[in-house]
Structure formats: structure tokens, C-alpha cells
Amino acid sequence: MAMESSVTNTCNYNSNVTFFYNSVGKKVSVTWTARDFVVIGLGLTVCLIVVLANLMVMVAIFMNRRFHFPIYYLLGNMAAADLFAGIAYANLMLNTGPWTRTLTKEQWYIRGALIDISLTASVANLLAVAVERHQTILTMQLHSTMPKRRVVLLIVCIWAVSIIMGLVPSKFWNCECNLSDCSTVAPLYSRQFLIFWAVLNLLTFFIMVAMYTRIFIYVRYRSQNVSQHTSEIQQRQTVINLMKTISMVLGAFVICWTPGLIILLLDGLLGKDSHANDYEKFCLVIAECNSLVNPIIYSLRDDEMRRTFKRILCCLCWRGVTQQREPPPVEIDSPLTETFSVAFSQETHGCVQKSEDQALCMPQDTNSKEDSWTMPGV
């Protein structure tokens, strides 16, 4: 009992967030400055764009049956992770600066957990995509034959692992009982946890880069020996284009997140001597940009995705126009009522009749087997 009481007394469970910031020498703003307003304003604007852009990617994958394959569902889940990252960064912006002093420890842990979950989900998605591509491309197939149930289970596991990793610091691996182990970037986190987290993510990066390097070497080798049949050439080119898109997504992720992970690693190893706080905000901005880069890559590299974006925007604009053109109330006995109603009905129903590219405005036939994937149309 005496030993238990001694351990409890050394823990700072009742201390507030400011206490831990002061213990590592990290300053907390007291008053608002013009710089704070600019940072928060720009940050929230970027977060809004991130959420809308990735939401469009998810809608495009859901609505276009040509994307109903395991690889695109995983990319859609990655867009969901980026959308979640936008929400996490928005929450960070609304709880930073002088607002940090008002946070309870639980609120501070939630703020950090949201960032951890979004990063873990993105890394896990990229690793799942790499494994799927490695398994598929080695047989020179365009799409995997993985059942839908397995894909759904994989996505659920990705988010389960991400949530667990986000909760670990607040529940098990913090520095509340050992102030000398506190991080200078995240003052309530254990430096040992930052080392573990940074090394794990960097190691995953190297594994994915090695896998994609092997895939590209294999595709290049097979391309030299493939026959000149038109269908095989088209399939090979489609595989290569998809690989380039995914590789650009991976490259952007590594470029955007590596500086932040290195800062966390140095903070974990050196503590105050790393001067990690001098580069923390810069690395955070770069990491935030990654969630905005992926939709841009999809729209530039994938013609079908770009066309689907245009269809979605076209339908949204057309519905907005038709709502503005909605006729005002008229008398029942007016001779123009019937004529206008017929004309308006024909106009609103012409959303998909004017062009095949606006087919997304109409419900599509979704009759298909549960565990089979629909082959894309030609």
C-alpha cells in the first residue's frame, strides 16, 4: 500500500495542460496577435477545401461503377482518411494559440488523437494499396478478385488500428508520471512513444517504397516481352498509368509527412536539445497540404476520375439553376399554368438526356452479385 501511494504521489494526474507546457519550456500564447488570426483563418480555409475535395473523390468512387474495384475502394478510404484529417486540423485550429490554456487534459488528448488517427489511417491505407497492387500486378491483372466482404473487413481493421493508436498516448503511454520523459512538441506525450510512432511510420514508408520499386521493375520487364496485341497493350498502359497515380500519392505522402516524423524522432531522442518547436508549425503545414494534394493528383492523372468530377459539378450546377427557375405560384385558372408546367418538367428531366456525360444525375442499375466486381465499360 505504501509503494502504491508513493507512485500515485509522483504522478501529475490533477495538473492542467499549462503545467506540462511550462515543464518543458514551451510557451503558450496569452493574447491574440495578427499572426494568430492569419494562421487560423488560412488554416480553416484549407481545411474546408480539404473536406470538400476529398468528399468529391468519395462521391465519385461511389457513383461511377467503373471505380467499383478493391483498389478504388481503398483509395476512397484514403480520401476518407484525408477528409478526417481536414476535420482534425480544423479542430486543432480552433483549439490552438491562447485557447490552449482553456483546454482540459481530455480535450488536449482528443486534439492529438484526431491527428494520430488520421495519419495512421493514411499510412495503413497506403500499405493496403501497396499489398493489393503487389499481389495484382505480379499476375499482370488490372484489378484484384478480392471479395467485397474482405475489402470491407480490411477497411474496418484499418480504422480500428488507427483508433487504437490514437488512444494509446492518453490511456497508456504518456508522461504524467515522468516529467523528464515529456515531449517538447506534444508536452503530455511520452518521448518514447514518439520514437516508437515515428520509427514505425518511417519503416512503413521504406517497405512501401521497396514494394513499388519491385513492382515497377517487374512491369518494365514484362512490358518488354509482352505481345503487340492491341488489348494487351491497352491493359499494360492502364496498369502503368494506375501505378503512376498511386506512386505519386505515395510520393506526396512521404514528402509531406517525413519532415514531421523526423522532427518527432529528434524530439524523442534529444528532447529540448532538438529545438523541435522551432520547426513544428512548418512541418504541420506541410503535413496538412498532403490531404489537399491527393484529390489534385486524382484529377490530373485519372481521366475517368476527372470526367466524373465534371459530371458531379455539372449536376450540382444544373440543379441549382433549375431551383432558381422554379415558377412562382400562379392561379389555377390561368391558361399558362399547364403549358409552363409541361415545359418546366421537360427542362428538369433533361439533365441526363442532353449528354451521356451527365448520367450520374440518374439512378443507375446496381444489380450485381455481392462478392463480385463489375468489369469497367469500354
Secondary structure, DSSP 8 states (H G I E B T S, - for coil): -HHHHHHHHHS-TT--HHHHHHHHT-----S--HHHHHHHHHHHHHHHHHHHHHHHHHHHHHH-GGG-SHHHHHHHHHHHHHHHHHHHHHHHHTT-GGGGGG--HHHHHHHHHHHHHHHHHHHHHHHHHHHHHHHHHTTT-SS----HHHHHHHHHHHHHHHHHHHHHHHHTSBSTT-GGGB-SSSTTBBHHHHHHHHHHHHHHHHHHHHHHHHHHHHHHHHHHHS---HHHHHHHHHHHHHHHHHHHHHHHHHHHHHHHHHHHHHHHHHGGGG-GGGTHHHHHHHHHHHHHHHHHHHHHH-HHHHHHHHHHHHHHHHHHHHHHT------TT-THHHHHHHHHHHHHTTTTTS-GGGGGGS-------TT-------
